[in-house]
Amino acid sequence: ISAILIPFIPCSARITVIFSLTAAFAGPIWAVIVFLFILLTIAINGKILSKFLKNPLGMVIEIPDLRLPSFKVTLGKTYFKLKDFIREAVPFLILGSIALSYIEYYQIAKILDTLMYPVLHYALDLPEKLGSTLIFGFLRKELILIMASQALGVNSISELPMTLNQIIVFIIFVSLYFPCVTTFFVLMKEFGYKVAFSSAALSVVVATVAAFMFRVYFEIINLIF
């Protein structure tokens, strides 16, 4: 159950997407709402899965004493985290942008957009060009920010030609759908391909349903007011 639910947990990359888009369009309140909704989604899915999967007796883990971290240790860990992030993310961002340019040049993006069109258009009411962007999110989720700006022809995420409602729907979908490539292969290595693919499939279904619910909510609110 834990393995299947792991991809729903907001990693640093997804948190970057949530904070960036809410800061540019929606404000901090929506960021809090998104996180609370993700927690609710995890709880509901965990409860449902526990009804279908056998529960073991559990395991005992010794929890160490909680201590107030020193300022020096905090700065040191922050430095190493930032160093690792820059070392890993920058090549992905550069190579991802180059790859997307070639994909657009050879019109492969249109094929990818066509594959994603039913979900983007009918379920989520999002721009069709985001299809190839979401596929690249499989590499790293923060790539979506760069790819979305490039695919929609703007210089920054604050200029994305999307309404506030579309942005929130987009955030919900990105926060819940398909795990990144690292998470996927770790799940496959530790639990086998069945668990990895089951977790990935569940995340796509849950992300689509959750984002669609937000879309319907916004449409109802617009009709009322």
DOROZA-337008 format. One line per 3 residues: number of its first residue (from 1); their letters; for each residue x, y, z of C-alpha. Coordinates in steps of 0.02 Angstrom, whole numbers. Layout:
% residues N
NUM = A = X Y Z ~ ...
% end
This chain:
% residues 225
1 = ISA = 0 0 0 ~ 141 120 45 ~ 232 83 -117
4 = ILI = 76 118 -221 ~ 44 281 -128 ~ 224 345 -136
7 = PFI = 203 432 -306 ~ 64 540 -232 ~ 181 618 -105
10 = PCS = 238 792 -163 ~ 425 782 -196 ~ 538 935 -211
13 = ARI = 503 943 -398 ~ 313 942 -377 ~ 325 1068 -236
16 = TVI = 421 1180 -356 ~ 281 1168 -484 ~ 146 1201 -353
19 = FSL = 232 1351 -275 ~ 286 1426 -442 ~ 114 1418 -523
22 = TAA = 16 1471 -368 ~ 138 1615 -339 ~ 118 1673 -518
25 = FAG = -71 1654 -531 ~ -167 1602 -376 ~ -79 1652 -215
28 = PIW = -26 1556 -59 ~ -202 1507 -6 ~ -221 1396 -160
31 = AVI = -52 1316 -122 ~ -119 1265 49 ~ -280 1201 -30
34 = VFL = -181 1096 -155 ~ -75 1017 -17 ~ -228 979 91
37 = FIL = -316 903 -59 ~ -164 793 -96 ~ -163 733 85
40 = LTI = -349 694 73 ~ -320 601 -90 ~ -182 496 -11
43 = AIN = -292 456 139 ~ -442 404 33 ~ -337 296 -84
46 = GKI = -248 216 64 ~ -414 173 145 ~ -482 98 -16
49 = LSK = -324 -3 -48 ~ -327 -70 130 ~ -497 -147 91
52 = FLK = -427 -246 -56 ~ -250 -288 1 ~ -212 -397 151
55 = NPL = -143 -305 300 ~ 11 -383 382 ~ 36 -379 569
58 = GMV = 147 -228 547 ~ 326 -194 595 ~ 407 -107 742
61 = IEI = 523 37 703 ~ 619 126 841 ~ 593 312 824
64 = PDL = 743 416 879 ~ 724 563 997 ~ 675 724 910
67 = RLP = 804 860 932 ~ 813 1041 878 ~ 936 1045 732
70 = SFK = 1082 1164 746 ~ 1093 1312 628 ~ 1261 1252 562
73 = VTL = 1194 1078 519 ~ 1040 1155 436 ~ 1147 1268 326
76 = GKT = 1260 1123 281 ~ 1117 1009 231 ~ 1035 1150 133
79 = YFK = 1197 1181 39 ~ 1217 998 -9 ~ 1033 983 -60
82 = LKD = 1046 1136 -172 ~ 1210 1074 -244 ~ 1135 904 -287
85 = FIR = 978 984 -358 ~ 1076 1103 -472 ~ 1191 963 -528
88 = EAV = 1044 850 -572 ~ 912 973 -629 ~ 1012 1090 -740
91 = PFL = 1065 955 -866 ~ 885 892 -871 ~ 819 1068 -902
94 = ILG = 946 1104 -1039 ~ 932 935 -1124 ~ 743 936 -1103
97 = SIA = 727 1106 -1186 ~ 840 1051 -1329 ~ 740 890 -1349
100 = LSY = 575 984 -1351 ~ 643 1102 -1485 ~ 688 954 -1596
103 = IEY = 521 873 -1561 ~ 430 1031 -1614 ~ 543 1054 -1765
106 = YQI = 508 878 -1829 ~ 324 897 -1778 ~ 333 750 -1659
109 = AKI = 251 861 -1529 ~ 90 858 -1631 ~ 84 668 -1617
112 = LDT = 110 677 -1429 ~ -18 816 -1413 ~ -143 712 -1512
115 = LMY = -118 564 -1393 ~ -153 675 -1243 ~ -292 775 -1327
118 = PVL = -442 676 -1259 ~ -385 698 -1079 ~ -328 878 -1098
121 = HYA = -478 940 -1198 ~ -628 839 -1141 ~ -582 802 -961
124 = LDL = -472 948 -907 ~ -508 1090 -1031 ~ -322 1130 -1048
127 = PEK = -223 1192 -1200 ~ -185 1051 -1322 ~ 0 1097 -1333
130 = LGS = 27 1044 -1153 ~ 17 861 -1205 ~ 201 842 -1249
133 = TLI = 246 945 -1096 ~ 160 823 -979 ~ 248 676 -1059
136 = FGF = 416 758 -1024 ~ 362 776 -843 ~ 403 591 -829
139 = LRK = 587 641 -824 ~ 571 776 -690 ~ 414 869 -640
142 = ELI = 496 1042 -634 ~ 535 1021 -820 ~ 350 1053 -848
145 = LIM = 371 1237 -803 ~ 504 1265 -936 ~ 418 1155 -1064
148 = ASQ = 247 1235 -1039 ~ 319 1409 -1067 ~ 412 1351 -1221
151 = ALG = 265 1251 -1292 ~ 143 1397 -1271 ~ 267 1525 -1336
154 = VNS = 294 1636 -1183 ~ 449 1694 -1091 ~ 394 1656 -913
157 = ISE = 262 1553 -824 ~ 171 1711 -769 ~ 131 1743 -952
160 = LPM = 50 1573 -985 ~ -112 1600 -1083 ~ -219 1507 -956
163 = TLN = -357 1559 -838 ~ -344 1540 -650 ~ -464 1393 -658
166 = QII = -356 1307 -788 ~ -199 1337 -685 ~ -275 1255 -531
169 = VFI = -336 1106 -634 ~ -162 1094 -711 ~ -78 1098 -539
172 = IFV = -191 961 -471 ~ -158 849 -621 ~ 31 877 -619
175 = SLY = 39 849 -430 ~ -43 679 -440 ~ -8 601 -610
178 = FPC = 129 476 -658 ~ 284 467 -546 ~ 449 531 -613
181 = VTT = 569 409 -694 ~ 676 392 -536 ~ 528 346 -425
184 = FFV = 460 228 -556 ~ 620 127 -573 ~ 649 122 -385
187 = LMK = 474 51 -364 ~ 508 -76 -501 ~ 672 -128 -422
190 = EFG = 604 -143 -244 ~ 429 -211 -274 ~ 426 -277 -452
193 = YKV = 350 -215 -614 ~ 170 -255 -562 ~ 174 -137 -414
196 = AFS = 266 -3 -514 ~ 143 -7 -659 ~ -6 -22 -542
199 = SAA = 51 131 -446 ~ 81 228 -608 ~ -88 180 -680
202 = LSV = -178 224 -518 ~ -92 394 -511 ~ -147 438 -688
205 = VVA = -327 387 -653 ~ -334 479 -487 ~ -251 634 -562
208 = TVA = -377 639 -705 ~ -528 614 -592 ~ -466 741 -463
211 = AFM = -425 874 -594 ~ -593 844 -679 ~ -681 869 -512
214 = FRV = -597 1038 -492 ~ -645 1085 -669 ~ -828 1041 -634
217 = YFE = -821 1138 -470 ~ -758 1294 -557 ~ -891 1279 -693
220 = IIN = -1028 1264 -560 ~ -960 1416 -468 ~ -955 1516 -630
223 = LIF = -1136 1469 -668 ~ -1194 1520 -493 ~ -1100 1684 -485
% end
